[in-house]
Amino acid sequence: MDAQSLTGQTVSHYRVLEKLGGGGMGVVYKAEDTRLHRFVALKFLPEGLSVDAQTLSRFEREAQAASTLNHPNICTIYEVGEHNGQPFIAMEYLEGQTLKHHISGKPLPLERVLELGIEIADALDAAHAKGIVHRDIKPANMFVTFRRSGFASTNPETLHGHAKILDFGLAKLAPAGGAVNVSVMPTTSDLDQLTRPGTVIGTVTYMSPEQVRGEELDARTDLFSFGVVLYEMVTGVLPFRGETSGVIAEAILNRAPVAPVRLNPEVSPKLEEIVNKALEKDRKLRFQSAAEIRTDLQRLKRDSDSGRTTPMTTTMPPQARGLKRPIMAGGILIAALLIALAVFMNIGGVRDRLLGKASGRKIRSVAVLPLENLSRDPEQEYFADGMTEQLITDLAQINALKVISRTSVMRYKGARKPLPQIAQELGVDAVVEGSVQRAGDRVRITAQLIDARADQHLWARSYERDLRDVLALQDEVAQAIANELQIELAANGPLRHGSPRPVDPQAYEAFLKGRYYSSKRSAEDLRKSIEYFQSAVEKDPIYAAAYSGMADAYALLGYRGNLPTSEALSKAKTAALKAVALDDSLAEAHASLAFIAETYEWDWPTAEREYKRALELNSGYAESHNWYAGFLMYQGRYEEGIAQAKRARELDPLSLPINNALGGRLLLAGRDSEAIEQIRKTLEMDPNFAPGHNQLGWAYIKEGKYEEAIAEFQKWQVLSGSDPDESVDLGFAYAVGGKKDVARKMLARLKKKRERSFVSPASLAILCGALGEKDEAFAWLDKAYDLRDPQLTFLKVGPKFTPLRSDPRFQDLLRRMRLPT
């Protein structure tokens, strides 16, 4: 078989187009898949090579190892076949060049080193998670693809695509099992001569010390080889060099490489630290997982992008060093004394950090930053967001840990702020960051825990499961974080799934989409979320969380007047009761029942019991604290309500609705100046937050500042896109502010509108009360009572019903609603 004889021939269902190249262990051709009409690469054993058992074993090993991996930074294997007695592998066709040619003896820019390094580390992490050790990591076995821009070029400046690991021919296969623990990672049988201890496998210049010695290998050998590749990327040369293999092997075993900064002054101290740790000769002192290297590279990239890193200062010329030696020596002595004093006195916690303690204080608060979507599909953003939210939910069930809620952390999606700054803004000790990747029905989560006060990495791990086992996957990640923080778990554990059951992948996907749209809170998005929740329960009839999400969406639609009260109450309660029946430990479902009992049924004892049950199950559920705060305010229990509102803000400090609600609670309690200050803080976070302007309008009404109130209500109408002529709030301001003719015209328009669409009778009662038309107001209140209008929960408190409270009929209504009179 030669190149000319194969070109133009058909091999299986592949038409061979040209020879791409060859080496000692394979010849590669470009071919067209005549079935799927795509280009592929066909790899044959070298021409003229006798196919003995060991050679064939290596060839099959490459196909077997790579075919089990589905990762964007690993070359995809399509199939293994045979042509005229010669085995071949059909694989992904790549355009670009090997990393070896990309380097070509010159350092790569820092940005490129980090981009490629992160991708290679992620690919290694995926392989190791499957129990596969590559054992021949080197630039020649890595490919850098073109980034498509309408043309192809071999100019390194245009090679801004992605890294791909190739050639698993020397890979060592072992049973996979979730996260890799190198200390217990199983090894292959000694009967396999190709991989047995004592056999030196790989390319000597990239070998680890244990590989040179022919010892048993685990995943850490790849990490050393990757360290050699990183060194070459940042310097353009190898760290261990010599004229013979023996000299190179001796250097790997006994000699330290030249510091990268001496060869490339642009290398940052942090990158040099990463390279040095990867090149530790004792594998116990080396990085213990590819996830750890990836985390350090990602953090360095983030800091570099935000301008926090600085390159090492260029070495001074000899004459300058000679002139300044006495001054420098004195400076070094003084610096040493100051450092010793700082260590002795533990200034800034330096002694703790030197002794391996991240902080003198325990970590008691954490924020889970939005997981990065590594699927490279924008349509999968909802999946990454949903996994982030579920991890937050699981961690929030740990009573001893304060976990920041979803709304606040999502404000940092795509942000490049330094972690200590994010932690300070959120008021937490530590952050969890990571990524999620979905490939078909497989899901991989990578998480890392960082002490934000010391900006110190504490832990990193990757987990991979089938999508059906995603609940168990989420639980496992949350449990591992809790263990790392050494926090005692709640009495019945941090996770409420019991033994997490498998879920239908399509049902889970629909559930995540439902949560995604529900979080947007607009009427249109809430209706869309209901469609997805309904789809989830149709595919999985015992999906309690989907029923709970549906209950919340219906309740909110009714509360905001987007759905008739009777319909909202019926559908919301049915869904909530179903959720609780399926899973009584679901805090969200109990909170939904409480909200329904309070807002629609005015069953105050049941509402309080359910709120307390929800908080008992998940004390970190900010929305439950927020809703319970409203319940307490409506009862006139102001101090308790404000305490709950502040707890909600503590758990979700950047949530605009929760911050705005706190302003409203303070307003109901008569703490007007505090309320206005809090509302203004909310608007400082987002001046275009429409509900904030509405809340400020009511604060001005309480202070008698009617013109200011009218201006705020008008801003609210413009920002919310509502018709200002149909605004009850604006009409109220006109009425109490002396512009009753304008208010009456608005009342007339609202009545006219009610003939063709739903208008809350409580809203009409409020406007009539402001106009002094009490008989009509109470007539509308009777209709509101019959329809269970949610606005009647405000009856006892707040400025809306103030004009009616002196009337005896008002006290009678309070009694009918079982509110304290």
Buried (B, 14 or more C-beta within 10 A) or exposed (E): BEBEEBBEBEBBBBBBBEBBEBEEBBBBBBBBBEEEEEBBBBBBBEEEBEEEEEBEBBBBBBBBBBBBBBBBBBBBBBBBBEBEEBBBBBBBBBBBBBBBBBBEEEBBEBEBBBBBBBBBBBBBBBBBBBBBBBBBBBBBBBBBBBEEEEEEEEEBEBBBBBBBBBBBBBBBBBEBBEBBEBEEBEBBEEEBEBBBEEEEBBBBBBBBBBBBBEBBBBBBBBBBBBBBBBBBBBBBBBBBEBEEBEEBBBBBBEBEBEBBBEBBEBBBEBBBEBBBBBBBBEBEEBBBBBBBBBBBBBBBBBBBEEEBBEBBEEEEEEEEEEEEEEEEEEEEEEEEEEEEEBBEEBEEBBBBBEEEBBBEEEBEBBBBBBBBBBBEEEEBBBBBBBBBBBBBBBBBBBBBBBBBBBBBBBBBBEEEBBBBEBBEBBBBBBBBBBBBBBBEBEBBBBBBBBBBBBBBBBBBBBBBBBBBBBBBBBBBBBBBBBEBBEBEBBEEBBBBBEEBEBBBBBBBBBBBBBBBBBBEEEEEBBBBBBBBBBBBBBBBEBBBBBBBBBBBBBBBBBBBBBBEBEEBBBBBBBBBBBBBEBBEBBBBBBBBBBBBBBBBBBBBEBBBBBBBBBBEBBBBBBBBBBBBBBBBBBBBBBEBBBBBBBBBBBBBBBBBBBBBBBBBBBBBBEBBEBBBEBBEBBBEBBEEBBBBBBBBBBBBBBEEBBEBBBBBBBBBBEBEEBEEBBBBBBBBBBBBBEBBEBBBEBBEBBEEBBEEEEBBBBBBBBBBBBBEBBEBBBBBBBBBBEBBBBBBBBBBBBBBBBBBEEBEEBEEBBEEBEBEE
